[in-house]
Amino acid sequence: LSPTQHASDDDDINDVASMAGVNLNEESARILATNSELVGTQIRSCKDEAFLHPGLLHRRILETAKKFGVTDVPMEAVTFISHATQSRLRTVVEKVSAIAQHRLDSCKDDECYEQFADVRSQLRFFEQLERIEKQRKDEQEREILLKAAKSRSRQEDPEQARLKQKAKEMQQQELAQMRQRDANLTALAAIGPRKKRKVDSPGQSQRGQTAWAEGASSAPRQASSTPSTSSRQYTRQRITRVNLRDLIFYMEQERETTHSLLLYRALLK
C-alpha cells in the first residue's frame, strides 16, 4: 500500500469519528487513565502455604512409609498430602454443616409435608400410664402399711415392726404435707385477691393527653439534637452448631467411613 492510501484511510476514520461525535484523543486518554493501575505492575505467583506443619507431617509420613520399605519421601508429596487434607476437611465441614442445618429446619408450617405420627403425644401417653401405675402401687403399699400399723398382735416379728415404723413415717409425712398446704392457703388468703388496675377518670385522662402533647412537641427538638438509636439495626449472624450426632450421621452415609473403627468408637460415646 502506498503512503497516500494510508493517509486516505486515516482521514476516513477521522471523518467517521467526527461524524459520530467521538474525539479519539479524549477516548485514548480515558482508556489510559482507566488502566493506569495495571501499567508497570508485575504479576507474581502466590506462595504455596501448607495447611499442616511440613516438618511434623514429613516425619509422620516417613514413619508410615518405612513400614512399607519406602525410605525417601519428597517435599512435593508432603505438600500435596497437606493440600489434600485441607480439601478433605473442608468437604467434611461443609457436609456436616448442611446436616446440622437440615436438623434445625422445621417442616411443620410447610404445605408440602403432612404429619402422619406424633411421637411426643405417644410418649406423653406412656408417661401418664406409668404415673397411674405408680400411683396404684403406692396406694396398695399404703393400705398394707396401714393394716400393719393397726394390727395389735402380741408376738411381732421384725418385718412387722419395720412395716409399723414405715407406716408411722408415712403418716408423719402426709401430716407435714397437709400442714404445708394449709399454710400456703392461709398466706394466699391473707394477701387477698389481685387488685385490678383503676380506670383513669376524665380529668386524669385529659391531663395525660396534655402531657402527651407537650412531650410530642418537644420530641422533634430532642431528635434533632441526639441521634435516634432505633435506626441502628444490627444483623445477627445465625450460628449453626454441629454436635456428635450430626457427625455420626455423616459417617454412616459416607462409603469410606460407614464400616470404619472411628464410627464404632463414636457410637460408643
Secondary structure per residue as TSV (DSSP state, phi and psi in degrees):
chain	resnum	aa	ss	phi	psi
A	1	L	-	360.0	143.2
A	2	S	-	-85.4	158.4
A	3	P	H	-59.9	-32.3
A	4	T	H	-67.2	-34.3
A	5	Q	H	-69.9	-38.5
A	6	H	H	-60.9	-43.3
A	7	A	H	-63.7	-38.0
A	8	S	H	-67.7	-36.3
A	9	D	H	-65.1	-42.2
A	10	D	H	-63.3	-39.2
A	11	D	H	-64.6	-38.0
A	12	D	H	-63.7	-41.5
A	13	I	H	-63.9	-43.4
A	14	N	H	-63.6	-38.6
A	15	D	H	-65.0	-41.5
A	16	V	H	-66.4	-42.0
A	17	A	H	-65.5	-39.8
A	18	S	H	-68.9	-34.8
A	19	M	H	-66.4	-33.9
A	20	A	H	-82.6	-5.0
A	21	G	T	78.2	28.3
A	22	V	-	-111.2	129.4
A	23	N	-	-97.7	115.0
A	24	L	H	-65.8	-34.6
A	25	N	H	-66.3	-42.3
A	26	E	H	-66.3	-39.8
A	27	E	H	-65.7	-39.3
A	28	S	H	-64.8	-41.7
A	29	A	H	-65.5	-37.6
A	30	R	H	-67.6	-39.6
A	31	I	H	-65.3	-41.9
A	32	L	H	-66.2	-36.7
A	33	A	H	-69.3	-34.3
A	34	T	H	-68.5	-41.7
A	35	N	T	-97.4	21.4
A	36	S	T	-69.0	-26.3
A	37	E	T	-69.4	-27.0
A	38	L	T	-88.2	-11.6
A	39	V	T	-76.6	126.0
A	40	G	T	84.4	2.1
A	41	T	-	-86.9	156.5
A	42	Q	-	-116.8	136.8
A	43	I	-	-99.6	122.7
A	44	R	-	-124.7	152.2
A	45	S	-	-77.8	146.3
A	46	C	-	-72.6	153.9
A	47	K	-	-71.9	134.2
A	48	D	-	-80.8	99.2
A	49	E	-	-94.2	130.4
A	50	A	-	-79.4	144.9
A	51	F	S	-74.0	-39.5
A	52	L	S	-104.3	162.3
A	53	H	-	-66.5	122.1
A	54	P	H	-62.3	-41.2
A	55	G	H	-65.4	-48.3
A	56	L	H	-66.3	-39.1
A	57	L	H	-67.1	-39.8
A	58	H	H	-62.8	-41.6
A	59	R	H	-64.5	-40.9
A	60	R	H	-67.3	-38.7
A	61	I	H	-66.5	-39.2
A	62	L	H	-64.7	-38.2
A	63	E	H	-62.7	-38.9
A	64	T	H	-75.7	-36.3
A	65	A	H	-70.6	-30.6
A	66	K	H	-65.1	-26.5
A	67	K	T	-68.0	-22.2
A	68	F	T	-108.1	13.1
A	69	G	T	85.4	11.5
A	70	V	-	-97.9	124.9
A	71	T	-	-107.3	-15.3
A	72	D	-	-132.2	128.1
A	73	V	-	-126.2	116.7
A	74	P	-	-69.6	159.7
A	75	M	H	-69.0	-25.1
A	76	E	H	-62.8	-38.1
A	77	A	H	-67.5	-37.4
A	78	V	H	-63.7	-43.7
A	79	T	H	-64.4	-40.2
A	80	F	H	-63.2	-42.8
A	81	I	H	-65.7	-35.8
A	82	S	H	-64.4	-43.8
A	83	H	H	-66.9	-36.7
A	84	A	H	-65.1	-38.5
A	85	T	H	-64.0	-41.4
A	86	Q	H	-63.5	-43.3
A	87	S	H	-65.4	-40.9
A	88	R	H	-65.0	-42.6
A	89	L	H	-65.8	-38.2
A	90	R	H	-63.3	-40.8
A	91	T	H	-64.0	-42.4
A	92	V	H	-63.3	-44.1
A	93	V	H	-64.2	-40.9
A	94	E	H	-64.6	-43.8
A	95	K	H	-69.5	-41.0
A	96	V	H	-67.4	-35.7
A	97	S	H	-64.7	-39.7
A	98	A	H	-64.6	-38.7
A	99	I	H	-64.5	-43.3
A	100	A	H	-64.9	-36.2
A	101	Q	H	-66.6	-40.5
A	102	H	H	-65.1	-33.7
A	103	R	H	-68.0	-33.3
A	104	L	H	-81.5	-20.8
A	105	D	-	-69.0	137.6
A	106	S	-	-105.8	131.7
A	107	C	-	-107.5	15.8
A	108	K	T	-68.2	-38.4
A	109	D	T	-90.9	3.5
A	110	D	-	-84.8	130.1
A	111	E	T	-72.3	-18.2
A	112	C	T	-78.1	-10.8
A	113	Y	-	-114.3	144.7
A	114	E	-	-128.4	131.0
A	115	Q	-	-77.5	127.1
A	116	F	-	-117.9	-5.5
A	117	A	-	-153.2	146.8
A	118	D	-	-125.8	89.9
A	119	V	H	-67.8	-33.7
A	120	R	H	-64.4	-41.8
A	121	S	H	-66.3	-37.0
A	122	Q	H	-64.4	-43.0
A	123	L	H	-64.8	-38.3
A	124	R	H	-63.9	-36.5
A	125	F	H	-65.9	-43.3
A	126	F	H	-65.9	-37.2
A	127	E	H	-63.9	-37.5
A	128	Q	H	-66.3	-39.3
A	129	L	H	-62.8	-42.8
A	130	E	H	-64.1	-37.2
A	131	R	H	-65.6	-40.9
A	132	I	H	-66.2	-41.1
A	133	E	H	-64.5	-40.6
A	134	K	H	-65.7	-39.3
A	135	Q	H	-64.6	-38.1
A	136	R	H	-65.9	-41.4
A	137	K	H	-66.1	-37.7
A	138	D	H	-64.1	-38.1
A	139	E	H	-65.3	-41.6
A	140	Q	H	-63.6	-43.1
A	141	E	H	-64.9	-35.8
A	142	R	H	-65.8	-41.2
A	143	E	H	-63.8	-40.5
A	144	I	H	-63.4	-41.8
A	145	L	H	-67.1	-38.4
A	146	L	H	-67.0	-38.9
A	147	K	H	-64.2	-39.5
A	148	A	H	-67.1	-34.4
A	149	A	H	-72.0	-29.7
A	150	K	H	-84.5	-14.5
A	151	S	-	-69.8	139.9
A	152	R	-	-123.3	40.4
A	153	S	-	-72.1	142.8
A	154	R	S	-74.1	-40.7
A	155	Q	S	-95.2	104.1
A	156	E	-	-106.9	130.3
A	157	D	-	-84.8	167.0
A	158	P	H	-59.3	-33.7
A	159	E	H	-65.6	-39.7
A	160	Q	H	-65.5	-40.0
A	161	A	H	-64.9	-38.1
A	162	R	H	-65.6	-40.0
A	163	L	H	-65.5	-38.8
A	164	K	H	-64.2	-41.4
A	165	Q	H	-64.5	-40.1
A	166	K	H	-67.7	-37.5
A	167	A	H	-64.9	-38.7
A	168	K	H	-64.5	-42.3
A	169	E	H	-64.0	-38.7
A	170	M	H	-65.3	-41.1
A	171	Q	H	-64.8	-39.7
A	172	Q	H	-64.5	-39.0
A	173	Q	H	-66.0	-42.2
A	174	E	H	-64.2	-38.3
A	175	L	H	-65.1	-39.2
A	176	A	H	-66.1	-39.0
A	177	Q	H	-64.7	-40.2
A	178	M	H	-64.3	-40.5
A	179	R	H	-64.3	-40.8
A	180	Q	H	-64.4	-40.0
A	181	R	H	-65.1	-42.0
A	182	D	H	-65.4	-37.6
A	183	A	H	-65.6	-39.5
A	184	N	H	-64.8	-42.2
A	185	L	H	-65.0	-38.4
A	186	T	H	-65.0	-40.2
A	187	A	H	-65.7	-40.8
A	188	L	H	-65.9	-37.4
A	189	A	H	-67.5	-35.0
A	190	A	H	-69.3	-36.3
A	191	I	H	-67.5	-38.9
A	192	G	-	89.4	171.7
A	193	P	S	-69.0	159.9
A	194	R	-	-69.4	135.0
A	195	K	-	-82.0	135.4
A	196	K	-	-79.9	152.6
A	197	R	-	-70.1	132.5
A	198	K	-	-71.6	142.3
A	199	V	-	-79.3	133.2
A	200	D	-	-65.4	141.2
A	201	S	-	-76.6	165.4
A	202	P	H	-59.2	-37.7
A	203	G	H	-66.2	-40.9
A	204	Q	H	-67.1	-38.8
A	205	S	H	-66.0	-35.3
A	206	Q	H	-67.5	-41.6
A	207	R	H	-64.9	-35.9
A	208	G	H	-65.6	-38.5
A	209	Q	H	-66.7	-37.1
A	210	T	H	-64.9	-43.6
A	211	A	H	-64.6	-36.7
A	212	W	H	-66.3	-38.5
A	213	A	H	-65.9	-39.6
A	214	E	H	-65.7	-40.4
A	215	G	H	-65.6	-36.9
A	216	A	H	-67.8	-34.7
A	217	S	H	-71.3	-32.0
A	218	S	H	-85.3	-10.6
A	219	A	H	-64.9	-42.8
A	220	P	H	-60.3	-36.3
A	221	R	H	-66.5	-40.0
A	222	Q	H	-68.4	-36.4
A	223	A	H	-67.3	-33.4
A	224	S	H	-72.6	-28.2
A	225	S	H	-85.5	-35.0
A	226	T	S	-119.3	139.3
A	227	P	-	-69.5	147.0
A	228	S	-	-79.0	134.5
A	229	T	S	-83.8	-17.0
A	230	S	T	-71.8	-21.2
A	231	S	T	-74.2	-15.9
A	232	R	-	-81.3	116.4
A	233	Q	-	-118.4	120.8
A	234	Y	-	-104.7	125.0
A	235	T	-	-86.0	118.1
A	236	R	-	-87.3	125.5
A	237	Q	-	-78.7	130.9
A	238	R	-	-78.7	128.8
A	239	I	-	-101.7	126.3
A	240	T	-	-98.7	116.6
A	241	R	-	-96.8	128.8
A	242	V	-	-103.2	130.6
A	243	N	-	-113.4	-178.6
A	244	L	H	-66.2	-31.3
A	245	R	H	-64.3	-37.7
A	246	D	H	-65.4	-41.0
A	247	L	H	-66.4	-38.2
A	248	I	H	-64.9	-41.2
A	249	F	H	-62.5	-39.6
A	250	Y	H	-64.5	-43.1
A	251	M	H	-67.8	-30.7
A	252	E	H	-71.1	-27.6
A	253	Q	H	-85.4	-25.9
A	254	E	S	-81.0	138.3
A	255	R	T	-70.6	-30.0
A	256	E	T	-74.1	-25.7
A	257	T	T	-116.8	1.8
A	258	T	T	-69.3	-23.5
A	259	H	T	-120.8	27.9
A	260	S	-	-89.1	160.5
A	261	L	H	-70.1	-29.0
A	262	L	H	-64.2	-39.4
A	263	L	H	-65.6	-39.5
A	264	Y	H	-63.2	-41.4
A	265	R	H	-67.9	-36.2
A	266	A	H	-67.5	-34.4
A	267	L	H	-70.9	-24.6
A	268	L	H	-77.5	-16.1
A	269	K	-	-79.0	360.0
